């Protein structure tokens, strides 16, 4: 029989926190001349914090010659914040109910620096539920802090929600706006904003944009395939494919929504199946793609640049049944590098009930009009979809199936 005395252990650590007996860490917290010396135990710090574990193991900090204690200098964290952190590390306790909003934000930033995930989650939840007045009065400043820390998702969402509900709070004072956004402008992906959105939402505030950036944005809008010179970052929209890139994904998304996505992508394209990687057998396609919801299929015709495929908004399975869809489509790109030379065929209204054919003997099958059988593309002029003149019986170099999920 095993008996646990966790309460006793907790009380002992609490006593150790209060007395700091036999400490071997000296922390200088806060900026001079108001810095204060705080004592702690390296065993507790390295056990409870990945930051301190790395620092103490790698010798980031110096040692006091006389006492042998580790010396940490943290001018960016006040002594009061550090004491809250230490009480959490020693006792697993934190009381922020009587703290001001700015103090809680400082504690959140310090928690992120020390990698205290559970404390970060707790503070964010408390902040959103109990500090709404502070957030509503300081959404821009809070957003500025949250945007610099990947773990501050809840506060980021709440701040954006407040700003989106009342965007005028950003623009009441252009001088204040420019000062507030000065450090953020360089990180904004203006070139991924659609022209209508840029005209309506950015152009009215062009006076706060650097002239060279504004000219560069206009150049990229006016010259097809122009490469940005400023604020040029790798695209956020990355996916695993040997057949298509972001421009194809935007084209597919525009067909799915019947919208124009030249610079944004509202869907995630998650690779489920690739013939050259997984094997072209039909049963492998079903193992990897059945019951995954909406998918898009892309196949490359052998010895050509032609891409063919289709969109299925419902599940694949091996039921041997036809499935209803009013928004599925098939397509053909004669040249994968030229997106203007494309044919699109949507399911005809009289044949919605036959849009998708699910059968274990085939791979993806769009009503029998277009289906892939291992390394072969087969087509039939049944009339469920428009005839795109896709050649029948052609061998394919590869084909991929992507799960389509809204962002």
Number of C-alpha atoms within 10 A of each C-alpha: 2 3 5 7 7 9 9 10 12 14 13 14 19 18 14 18 22 11 12 16 12 10 17 18 23 19 20 22 23 20 15 9 6 11 17 15 12 17 21 22 19 18 14 17 20 17 12 19 17 15 15 20 17 12 16 18 10 9 10 13 13 13 16 13 8 6 9 11 19 23 17 19 16 15 16 11 18 20 21 14 18 20 15 16 22 21 17 17 22 23 18 14 13 15 10 14 12 7 10 11 20 12 14 20 19 16 23 25 20 19 22 18 12 16 17 19 13 9 20 19 17 12 22 21 14 15 22 17 9 13 16 17 11 15 20 15 12 16 23 20 12 21 19 16 16 21 14 12 14 9 18 20 14 15 23 21 14 19 24 17 14 18 17 12 10 10 12 10 16 17 12 10 11 13 11 12 16 18 12 15 16 12 10 13 16 15 10 12 16 21 21 18 19 15 17 9 10 15 11 10 12 16 12 10 13 12 12 17 17 11 11 10 18 16 12 19 23 12 15 15 14 10 9 8 8 12 13 15 12 16 16 15 12 8 11 11 15 12 15 14 16 11 17 17 15 19 16 15 21 21 17 19 22 16 19 18 11 10 11 14 20 16 16 19 22 16 17 17 24 17 18 18 22 23 20 13 10 13 15 20 15 19 16 17 24 21 13 15 23 17 13 17 14 17 26 24 21 21 26 24 20 15 9 12 14 18 25 24 25 24 25 25 20 18 15 25 19 17 11 11 12 18 19 17 19 16 18 25 24 24 24 22 20 19 14 20 15 11 13 10 11 16 17 17 16 18 23 18 13 10 15 19 16 20 26 29 25 23 18 16 13 18 27 30 25 27 25 22 22 25 22 25 18 22 23 20 23 18 22 17 13 12 14 22 26 18 18 18 11 21 12 13 13 16 19 22 16 22 25 24 25 23 20 22 14 8 8
